[in-house]
Amino acid sequence: MIGKTRRRDGIEIGWRSVALLLLFCLAATGAATAAISILPLGDSITYGGPGDGGVSFPSYRAWLYQDLRASGYDVDFVGSLNKPDAPAGSDPDNEGHPGYTSGKVLAELPTWLNAYPPPQVALVHLGTNDVLDGVPTARTIADLTSIVGVLRARNPSMTILVAQIIPTSVGSTDTAIEGLNQEIAGLAALSTVQSPVVIVDQYTGYDGEADNQEGGVHPVTTGEKKIAAAWERALIPVLSQGVPIVVTTVPITPTPTVVPTTQPTVIATEPTTSPTVVPTILPATATPTVPSRFGARVYRIGGTAAQTRSGSSGSILTGTGRSRTTISSAATSLTPPTTSFTRWYPAARWSAGLQ
């Protein structure tokens, strides 16, 4: 019979069915090993382009992509733009729009995001044009908050890195940027377990004069490399631990079986006669067998580290004919690993109320 084969039990299997099964397996394997997609989102500082004297500055993206690949991380930059031309060995895709304020990005972001698969990580550097155009800080923060919401609407499990933006060489503008950066630090409160918001300090250590072009706003190569290094420091913990899987709906979080009202941070599990099911986050060791005169609890310790607010301390740096206060580096720690331990109690204490 053409196109079919016969098993010994007489059941016929179509070759096409077998081929489709193999293709499905290969597709599943490819999805599991796909590169992590990263969305560079911002204005001309993200976009790059020609600079002083006709020199082309590719933006931080070229250096960041090359550094991550050299370190062994499989990443894929995404965006509706693939200009300006990136150096060989770089990924040109980006969402950097010259001259755009946060509000203008917010208005067009949903359309851009529909042009490619949902990103898993976003790098947001926005606010410079807001300051230059005199947009109130409160308006910029509201727009950035809405941008986080739009990104999550595309992928509820996206990890979002938001920059405290780089300085300029203009004293009055730089003062406004410092105030904006202090408010940007508060966006860490938008972080959730499913979609962390990590604040990345791009301000500290960046020289608004030496690291920028003559106009004092756009980076030269030294500035681009500093921006790339700051992103990389924040990205490596994310890439090393993996990022949440892209989903189309928000998953339902299981409710613990027993939550003691007096100790909300401790989850207790009573022993039963059925085999104990050990969660995957616990060490792969067998639960000890003990006489029935003992009772036991399993305790889990862990949580999300609080984001340190930038600007809590600083030092005075003197520039040409001006001074400014720098903003301290913001903590970018991610969720610490969860640990656990089991405590056994004598039957008398167990019966006295430890249950």
N, C-alpha and C positions, 0 to 999 in steps of 0.2 A: 504494500500500500504506500503510495507516494506521500512523502511529508510526514510519515508517522513511524513509530517504532513500537514493538510489542514486548511488554514485560512478560516474565515467565508465568505470572498469574493470569495472563490474558487481557489485562487492562491496557488499552492503547493510550499513548501520550503523544500529542502533537509536537513536532519540532519547534513550531512557532511558540508554543507555550513555554518550552524549555528556554528558548532564546530570550523571551520576555522576562523570565525569572532571573536569568543571568544578568540582564541589563539592569533589573531592579536592584540586585545585590551590588553591582558595580556602582550604581548611582548612590546607594546608601553609603558605601565605603567612601566615595568621593566627598559626600557631604560632611562626613565625620572628620575628614582631613583638610577641609577647605581652609584657605587663608582667612585670617581675621580681617574684616573690612573696617577701615578707619575713614571717617569723614572729616577732612580739614575744613572748618567753617569760619569765615571771617570776611575781612575787607581786603584792601590792597596789600596789607602786611602779610596776609595769607596767600594772596595771588602772586605777588612778585612782579617782575617786569623790568623794563629798561631803567637805568639809574643815571647817576652823574657821569658825564663824559661818554655816554653811549654804552656803558657797561651794563650787561644784563644780570640782574640779581634774581635767582630762581625762587626766592623765599626760603623759609626754614624747611619746607617740605622736602626739598632735594636732599639736604643733609640728614634729616630725620629718617627718611626711607632707607637711605644707604646704610646708616648706622644700625638700624633695626635688622636689616637683612644680613649685615656683616656679623651681627650678634646671634644669628640663627633663628630669628623670629619670622614666621611666614605671615606677612601682612599685605593687604591690598588697599590702596587709597581709592576712594570713590568720590564722585561728584559730577555735576552736569557740565563742568568745564575741564578742558585738558590743555589749556594754555596758561602762561607762556610756555614755550618749549623748554622742557626740563633737560638737564645734563644726562648723558648716557648713564644707564643704570639706575634711573629714578623713575618714579611713577607720577605722571603729570596730572592725574585726576584730582579735582579739588572743587570746593565751593567758596572760593574767595572772590568777592565782588568789589572792585575798587570804588571808593566814594560812598559805599553803603553805610548807613547808620544801622543800629540794632533794630529799629522799627521797620526800616525798609527790608531788611533781611527777613524779619518776621512775616511781612506781608507776602513774600514770594517763596518762602521756604517750603510750604506744602507742595507746590508745583515741582520744585527742584527734586524733592525727595521721591516723587513718583517716577522719576526717570531711571532709577536703578534699585537693586534689591536693598532691603533695610540694612543700614550700617549697624555694626555691633558696638563701635566706639565712635564718639565725636570729640573733636578738638575745637573748642570755641574760643576765638580771640576777637572780641567785638567791644566797641566803646570809644575808640579813638576818634572816629568821625562824629560821634555824639558830642564829645567834648569840644571838638573844633567848630561844630555847628551850634553850640550853646544849648544842647538838649539838656533839660534838668536831670540831675542824677536819679531822682525817683522814677522818672519816665524810662530811663535806660534800664534800671533794675527791673521794672515791670515788664519791659520788652524781653529782657534776658530770661525772666521767669517764664514768660509765655513761650519762648523758643525751646526751653526745656520741655514744656508740655507738648509742643509740636513734634519734637524728636521722639518722645515717648509714644505719641500716637502712631508713629510709623513703626516703632519697635519698643514695646513696653519693657524690654529687658536691656535697653541700651545703657552702656557705661558712658557718662558724660563728663568730660574734663573741661572746666571753665577757667580761663586765664585771668589773672590780675594783670592788666595790659602793660606793655612796655612804656617807658617814659619818652618824652620828647626833649628837645634842646631849648624849648621856650619855657621860661620860668612860670609864667601865669598859667599856661596850659598844663604844665607838669603838676602844679598845685591842685588843679581840678582833677587830674588823673589820679592823684593820691587819694583824694576824697572818694572818687568813684571806686577805686580798688578796695577801700575799706568796706564799702557797701557790697561789692562783689563777693567778699569773703562770707557774707551772710547767706549767700545762695547755697552753701553747704547744707543748710537746713532742709533743702528740697530733696536731699538724698534719701533713698529707700533701699531696703535689702535687695530688691529686684533690680533697681536702677540707681546705682550710686552716682552722686555728683561730687567730683573731686576738684577742689580749688588748687590751681597751679600758679605759683608766684613767678611771673615772668618779669617783674619789676626789679626785684633785688639783684644787684650785681650787673645790671644793664646800664651802660653809660649813654644817656640821651644825646650826647655830643659825639663822642668817639665812635659809638656803634651805629650811628645813624648817618644818612646822607646829608648833603648840605642844607636841605630844607628842614632837617631836624625831626622828621617823622618816620621815614622809611629806612629800614635797616640796610647796612652794607654787609659784606660777608661775615665780619666778626659778630655783628648783631644777629644775623640769621643763624649762625652756629650756636649762639647762646640760647636763642629761643628753642632750637632743636634739642639742645641738651636738657633744658628744663622739661620739655614735653617727654623726652625719653626717660628721665628719672621717674616721672609719674606713670608712664606707660608700662615700664618693665614689670613692676609688681602685678599689674593687671594682666599682661600677656603671659607671665610666668604661671599664674594661678588659673588662667583661662577666664573667658568672659561668658556671661549667660547666653544660653542658646536663643536664637531668634525665634520668637513666637508671634502668633497673630492675635491671641487673646491673653488676658492676664490670668495666670494659673491660680487655682484656688489653693490657699495654704491650709494644710491639714490642721485640725484643732487637737491639741494634746488631750489624752484621755483623762488625766487628773491634773489640775492646777491648784495647789494649795493657796487659799486666800490670804494667809498670813505671810507667805514667802513667794511673792509673784515671780521672782527670778529663778525659782527652783522647780523642776518638774520631777515628781516622785512617781515611781512605778512599783506597785505592790507585787510581791511574788505570787505566782499561781502554780497549779499542778501541771499546766501545759508547758511545753518547751519555751524558754525565753527567747524572744526575737531581739537581736542586737542591732540597733541602727547602723547604717553604713559609716557614720562618722565616728563610731566608737572603735577602739583598738580591736583587731581581729584576734581576740583571745577568748577562750571558753569561759563561761560564767562558772565560778567555783560551786561545787555541790556542798551544802552544809546541812547539819541536822535541822529539824523543824523547830528547834527551840530558838532559832535566830530569825530576825526579820532584817530586811535590807532595803536601801534606797540607792537609786542611781542619780547622781548629781551631774548636771552639765554646766560648765562655766564658759562664758563667751559673750560677745556683743560687738557692736560697731563702735570703733573709736570716735570720740568727739572731734570735730574739725576745729582746729585752733584758729581763732579769728586773727587775720593779719592786721598789722598796725598797732598791736598792743605795746610794742616797744620799737625803738629805732635809734638812729644816730644821725648827727648832722654832717652832711657832705657838702663841701664848698666847691662850686663850679665857677665858671667865668662870670663874674659880676652878680652872682646870686647864690642862694643856698636852698636846699630842700631836705625834707625828712624822708628817709627811705622807709619802706615797709618790710617788716621782717618776713622771713619765708614761712609760708603756710604749711601746716602739716598735711600730708596727703596719704596718710596710712589708710589701708583698706581693712576689710573685716578680718580680725585675727582668727587663727584657727581655733576651732572648738575642741575643748578637752573634756574629760569626764572622769569620775571616780565613783566607786561603790563603797558605801559604809554599811557595816553590819552591826545590828543592835541585839542585845540579849532579849529573850522573850518577855521578861518582866517590863523592861523599858518600852519595848514595842507595843505591848498591851496597854501601857500607861498613857498612850496618846501619840506616839510617834507616827502611827498610821495616818 
